[in-house]
């Protein structure tokens, strides 16, 4: 699998060539023991730390549990309460807004940037380093500097007021808070998407462009007729990652919105889960929120995969 | 004569073309450089603010450079919290990130080897399950994992269980992981089976084949996984926030977030702290950029 993996087929995409011909017999018993040895840590992890706990989350979500007294079975009560909880609904709405705005803008910018960076000119490695740097930085530290950028006496307001635009409160403003966080996240998320797009661009054979040039296609024509269609697998891939990543926003919100206390303007789904479970110790309630998040992500991912055939072109 | 004129004309035309190409390249070049600087601006501001006096941050325009280099902001930041220094946070982060990295490298390469080399029942189902966990946000299992660690005994902690220790932040790494298994399996599949066969003829068992053939050959892929896991552990905020209870056990990220809550408005110190916390990753990135790029393109997963 190289630059543009097809997620849906990942499991079966690259089948290992059969190592030893064993004329249809199954693996030797002794080999089975080796497999078990190599897989033991993974199997335990899967059962106890990842796949198992998803079911455990469902079970816990049916209880009322403060971790001090024994859990009480309450059926679907938590879900009912959640749907009437204003803070949860706000978290849902903010997360949805964040996803719907940040994913398309982020991907479009990344595509433009990757196209610009896809050139063999001297010093391009250094230029790329500058663009890629946000990739490795923690959202926590980044949020601090953006907090200053957005502060009342910060540079953003300085620049705007130079143009006669009044100073804004950005993070503290109920309407502007989420867009402000989105702008920062797009900046930080750019490198990863650019890198995937760059790999996709570099996998497009140069002959395609040569042939199109001979046929009289201009730059824009070549971009639209060759680059875009051949890049759809990369777009699909970055789309999945961006979608799942968008549901997980936490760090920025925690740091920027007056640590640990985001108002209703910026609270996100993960923050809500964190708050319910680890601040208020309502484990059942937090688990119910988690399970809803799981369902939303699962449905969104499945729907997204379903659209694959309609717009993704595999060579 | 006319031949000469024609040659001259061609030469002139190609010169024009060359010049036009040069101009276009210069344009692209400067656009890329300007864009690169724009991407770096938050980092540059972090640096300039960290060197200003507090008064300067509020009075002078943020766009200007500091009047002098106030390095004392860094020492103020380092010793700002009672009883602990920023060095303690660093140490905690290094310990946790190193152990998590070690665990992932060992157990993911083992699982990847099994998937790449052996045939066994339920192989496809199992591999699909592992990949599925890539798509599921880990926050979904926060609650059950917390409860699990809450009931695992630990005699040396105040709580008597794993809560308040750094165990929940790295022990999991010794039980496999989807990203690493996928990444390494892809790599192992490219290793010709003849090499393993040769070792086997020499009497090596699968474990020895794994250690002597596969692991040495997979060094670049192992480095990629190691670098990513180290970065994720270093940058993680949510997990340390949940599991670490007292200041001396905080990681750099939690320490930084805590710092911000305590010192609202102390921008120079805060920026100094942010910059110092990023430094190890920035250095790692400049040294090992190709591994980052490879890791992203190979499986493109951010966490």
Interface residues (C-beta under 8 A of the other chain):
Chain A: X1 X2 X3 X5 X10 X11 X12 X14 X16 X17 X18 X19 X20 X26 X27 X31 X32 X34 X35 X37 X38 X39 X41 X42 X43 X44 X45 X46 X48 X49 X50 X51 X52 X53 X54 X56 X57 X60 X67 X113 X116 X117 X119 X121 X124 X125 X127 X129 X130 X131 X132 X133 X134 X135 X136 X137 X138 X139 X140 X141 X142 X144 X145 X146 X147 X148 X149 X151 X153 X154 X155 X158 X159 X187 X190 X192 X195 X196 X199 X237 X238 X240 X241 X244 X245 X247 X248 X250 X251 X254 X255 X259 X260 X270 X273 X274 X277 X278 X283 X286 X287 X290 X291 X293 X294 X297 X298 X301
Chain B: X25 X28 X29 X31 X32 X33 X35 X36 X37 X39 X40 X42 X43 X45 X46 X49 X57 X58 X61 X62 X63 X106 X107 X108 X110 X111 X113 X114 X115 X116 X117 X118 X119 X120 X121 X124 X126 X127 X128 X129 X130 X131 X133 X135 X136 X137 X138 X139 X140 X141 X142 X143 X144 X145 X146 X147 X148 X150 X172 X174 X175 X176 X177 X178 X181 X182 X186 X189 X193 X196 X205 X206 X207 X210 X231 X234 X235 X237 X238 X241 X242 X252 X253 X256 X257 X258 X260 X261 X267 X270 X271 X273 X274 X275 X277 X278 X281 X282 X284 X285 X286 X289 X292 X293 X296 X297 X298 X299 X300 X301 X302 X303
